[in-house]
Amino acid sequence: MSECIFCRIVAGDFSTNFVAESEHAVAFNDIEPAQPVHVLVVPKTHFTDVADLAAKNEEVLLDLIKLGTRVAAEQTAGDFRLQFNTGAGAGQTVFHAHGHITSRSPKA
């Protein structure tokens, strides 16, 4: 999906610094953070949203969740949110499945 920004990030088209990576997912800082910690976790394969991902590939979904919780443990004081927006009405603006790890409490 050459027009998908997250597919292009995963492909290395930009100099995005991954904060973590797993077999099926990558994590990187949001360019417009809403909290002191705001990291995106993105599957390496294109899925429209988390519902599409859950319906089509449970292995990738589990890997994505595990990566997100690992990043949250590394970057936060333990209080965090892992949120998936599904559809424009829910606030999804990039239509490639992704989770937002946010926290007001970065790890000291």
Contacts in CASP RR format, 6 or more apart in sequence:
PFRMAT RR
TARGET T0000
AUTHOR 0000-0000-0000
METHOD contacts of the structure
MODEL  1
MSECIFCRIVAGDFSTNFVAESEHAVAFNDIEPAQPVHVLVVPKTHFTDV
ADLAAKNEEVLLDLIKLGTRVAAEQTAGDFRLQFNTGAGAGQTVFHAHGH
ITSRSPKA
1 7 0 8 1.000
1 46 0 8 1.000
1 96 0 8 1.000
2 8 0 8 1.000
4 46 0 8 1.000
4 94 0 8 1.000
4 95 0 8 1.000
4 96 0 8 1.000
5 94 0 8 1.000
5 96 0 8 1.000
6 42 0 8 1.000
6 46 0 8 1.000
6 94 0 8 1.000
6 96 0 8 1.000
6 98 0 8 1.000
7 46 0 8 1.000
7 96 0 8 1.000
8 14 0 8 1.000
9 16 0 8 1.000
9 26 0 8 1.000
9 28 0 8 1.000
9 42 0 8 1.000
10 26 0 8 1.000
10 42 0 8 1.000
10 44 0 8 1.000
16 28 0 8 1.000
17 28 0 8 1.000
17 29 0 8 1.000
18 26 0 8 1.000
18 27 0 8 1.000
18 28 0 8 1.000
19 27 0 8 1.000
19 28 0 8 1.000
19 29 0 8 1.000
19 39 0 8 1.000
19 71 0 8 1.000
19 75 0 8 1.000
20 26 0 8 1.000
20 27 0 8 1.000
20 67 0 8 1.000
20 68 0 8 1.000
20 70 0 8 1.000
20 71 0 8 1.000
20 74 0 8 1.000
21 27 0 8 1.000
21 67 0 8 1.000
22 63 0 8 1.000
22 64 0 8 1.000
22 66 0 8 1.000
22 67 0 8 1.000
23 63 0 8 1.000
24 43 0 8 1.000
24 44 0 8 1.000
24 45 0 8 1.000
24 59 0 8 1.000
24 60 0 8 1.000
24 63 0 8 1.000
24 64 0 8 1.000
25 41 0 8 1.000
25 42 0 8 1.000
25 43 0 8 1.000
25 44 0 8 1.000
25 60 0 8 1.000
25 63 0 8 1.000
25 64 0 8 1.000
25 67 0 8 1.000
25 68 0 8 1.000
26 41 0 8 1.000
26 42 0 8 1.000
26 44 0 8 1.000
26 67 0 8 1.000
27 39 0 8 1.000
27 40 0 8 1.000
27 41 0 8 1.000
27 42 0 8 1.000
27 67 0 8 1.000
27 68 0 8 1.000
27 71 0 8 1.000
27 101 0 8 1.000
28 39 0 8 1.000
28 40 0 8 1.000
28 42 0 8 1.000
29 38 0 8 1.000
29 39 0 8 1.000
29 40 0 8 1.000
30 38 0 8 1.000
30 39 0 8 1.000
30 40 0 8 1.000
30 100 0 8 1.000
34 100 0 8 1.000
34 102 0 8 1.000
35 102 0 8 1.000
35 103 0 8 1.000
35 104 0 8 1.000
36 103 0 8 1.000
36 104 0 8 1.000
36 105 0 8 1.000
36 106 0 8 1.000
37 75 0 8 1.000
37 76 0 8 1.000
37 80 0 8 1.000
37 101 0 8 1.000
37 102 0 8 1.000
37 103 0 8 1.000
37 104 0 8 1.000
37 105 0 8 1.000
37 106 0 8 1.000
38 100 0 8 1.000
38 101 0 8 1.000
38 102 0 8 1.000
39 68 0 8 1.000
39 71 0 8 1.000
39 72 0 8 1.000
39 75 0 8 1.000
39 100 0 8 1.000
39 101 0 8 1.000
40 98 0 8 1.000
40 99 0 8 1.000
40 100 0 8 1.000
40 101 0 8 1.000
41 64 0 8 1.000
41 67 0 8 1.000
41 68 0 8 1.000
41 71 0 8 1.000
41 82 0 8 1.000
41 98 0 8 1.000
41 99 0 8 1.000
41 101 0 8 1.000
42 64 0 8 1.000
42 96 0 8 1.000
42 97 0 8 1.000
42 98 0 8 1.000
42 99 0 8 1.000
43 53 0 8 1.000
43 60 0 8 1.000
43 61 0 8 1.000
43 63 0 8 1.000
43 64 0 8 1.000
43 96 0 8 1.000
43 97 0 8 1.000
43 98 0 8 1.000
45 57 0 8 1.000
45 60 0 8 1.000
46 96 0 8 1.000
47 53 0 8 1.000
47 56 0 8 1.000
47 57 0 8 1.000
47 60 0 8 1.000
47 96 0 8 1.000
47 97 0 8 1.000
48 95 0 8 1.000
48 96 0 8 1.000
48 97 0 8 1.000
49 84 0 8 1.000
49 85 0 8 1.000
49 86 0 8 1.000
49 87 0 8 1.000
49 92 0 8 1.000
49 95 0 8 1.000
49 97 0 8 1.000
50 61 0 8 1.000
50 84 0 8 1.000
50 86 0 8 1.000
50 97 0 8 1.000
50 99 0 8 1.000
51 86 0 8 1.000
52 97 0 8 1.000
53 60 0 8 1.000
53 61 0 8 1.000
53 64 0 8 1.000
53 97 0 8 1.000
54 61 0 8 1.000
64 97 0 8 1.000
64 99 0 8 1.000
65 82 0 8 1.000
68 82 0 8 1.000
68 99 0 8 1.000
68 101 0 8 1.000
69 82 0 8 1.000
71 101 0 8 1.000
72 78 0 8 1.000
72 80 0 8 1.000
72 82 0 8 1.000
72 101 0 8 1.000
72 103 0 8 1.000
74 107 0 8 1.000
75 101 0 8 1.000
75 103 0 8 1.000
75 106 0 8 1.000
75 107 0 8 1.000
76 101 0 8 1.000
76 103 0 8 1.000
76 105 0 8 1.000
76 106 0 8 1.000
76 107 0 8 1.000
77 103 0 8 1.000
77 105 0 8 1.000
77 106 0 8 1.000
77 107 0 8 1.000
77 108 0 8 1.000
78 103 0 8 1.000
78 105 0 8 1.000
78 107 0 8 1.000
79 103 0 8 1.000
79 104 0 8 1.000
79 105 0 8 1.000
80 101 0 8 1.000
80 102 0 8 1.000
80 103 0 8 1.000
80 105 0 8 1.000
81 100 0 8 1.000
81 101 0 8 1.000
81 102 0 8 1.000
81 103 0 8 1.000
82 99 0 8 1.000
82 100 0 8 1.000
82 101 0 8 1.000
83 99 0 8 1.000
83 100 0 8 1.000
83 102 0 8 1.000
84 97 0 8 1.000
84 98 0 8 1.000
84 99 0 8 1.000
84 100 0 8 1.000
85 91 0 8 1.000
85 92 0 8 1.000
85 100 0 8 1.000
86 92 0 8 1.000
87 95 0 8 1.000
END
